[in-house]
Amino acid sequence: GTPAVVSLAVPGCPRSATFRDVMEYAASYFGKRVRFVEVDCSMHREFCKSRSPTEIPHIEVFHSSMLSQFSQSMGSVDEEVLYDVSVRKFDHHWSVYGIYEFLRKADMINEEDFE
């Protein structure tokens, strides 16, 4: 499965807005290898609370596990994917290169993915 970088964000938070812009730009480079998702904590309070963020934005890396279940019905495929969560603090520069370094250290991409 495709790993995902998930950002817990709050509307109106300047740090959330800045990181959103960086993630959107990074998606243009790495979007085929990694998903980028922002969760609005004002709408998904319980999920955000369950992640125990220490700061906003709070960044987590979700790696899909090998525990996928597939069921076919009427010619369509429904997929339920269970995730192993690797929580990593984003401590790199807030730039596409910073995200590249973050993803590389998480073994989600390699040098050839950054051109």
C-alpha positions in Angstrom: 0.0 0.0 0.0 0.9 3.7 -0.2 2.2 5.2 2.9 0.6 8.4 4.1 1.9 11.5 5.8 -0.9 12.9 8.0 -0.9 16.4 9.4 -3.3 17.3 12.3 -4.2 20.9 11.7 -6.4 23.7 13.0 -8.1 26.3 10.7 -6.7 29.7 11.2 -3.4 28.4 12.7 -0.5 30.1 10.8 1.7 27.1 11.3 -1.0 24.7 9.9 -1.4 27.0 6.9 2.3 27.1 6.2 2.7 23.4 6.5 -0.3 22.8 4.3 1.3 24.8 1.5 4.5 22.8 1.9 2.6 19.5 1.8 0.7 20.5 -1.4 4.0 21.4 -3.1 5.7 18.2 -1.8 2.7 16.2 -3.2 3.7 17.4 -6.7 7.1 15.7 -6.2 6.2 12.6 -4.2 2.5 12.1 -4.7 2.9 8.9 -6.6 4.9 7.3 -3.8 3.3 8.9 -0.7 -0.1 10.3 0.2 -0.4 13.6 2.0 -3.4 14.1 4.2 -4.5 17.0 6.4 -7.0 16.3 9.2 -9.1 19.3 10.3 -9.1 18.9 14.1 -12.0 21.3 14.5 -14.1 18.8 12.6 -12.5 15.5 13.7 -11.8 16.3 17.4 -12.0 12.7 18.7 -9.5 11.4 16.1 -7.1 14.3 16.8 -7.4 13.8 20.5 -6.7 10.1 20.2 -3.4 10.9 18.5 -2.3 13.0 21.5 -0.6 15.8 19.6 2.0 17.8 21.5 1.9 20.6 18.9 0.0 21.7 15.8 0.6 20.8 13.1 1.3 17.3 14.4 2.8 15.0 11.8 2.4 11.2 11.7 3.5 8.7 9.2 1.0 5.9 8.5 2.5 2.8 6.8 -0.1 0.3 5.5 0.5 -3.1 6.8 0.3 -6.4 5.0 -3.1 -7.0 6.7 -5.4 -6.0 3.9 -8.7 -7.7 3.4 -10.3 -7.8 0.0 -13.8 -8.7 -0.9 -15.3 -8.7 -4.4 -19.0 -8.1 -5.0 -20.8 -7.2 -8.2 -17.5 -6.6 -10.1 -16.2 -4.0 -7.6 -13.4 -4.4 -5.1 -13.8 -3.1 -1.5 -10.6 -2.8 0.4 -10.2 -2.6 4.1 -6.7 -1.7 5.1 -5.4 -1.9 8.6 -2.5 0.5 9.4 0.6 0.2 11.5 1.3 3.7 12.8 4.8 5.1 13.0 4.6 8.4 14.9 7.5 10.6 13.9 8.0 14.2 15.0 8.6 16.4 12.0 11.9 18.2 13.0 13.1 19.2 9.5 13.0 22.4 7.6 9.5 23.3 6.4 10.3 22.9 2.7 10.0 20.3 0.0 13.6 19.3 0.8 12.8 19.1 4.5 9.8 16.7 3.7 12.2 14.8 1.4 14.6 14.3 4.2 11.8 13.3 6.6 10.4 10.7 4.1 13.9 9.4 3.3 14.7 8.9 7.0 11.4 7.1 7.3 12.4 4.8 4.4 9.4 5.9 2.4 11.4 7.2 -0.6 15.0 7.2 -1.8 17.3 9.6 -3.5 16.0 8.8 -7.0 12.5 10.0 -6.0 13.8 13.6 -5.6 14.6 15.1 -8.9 
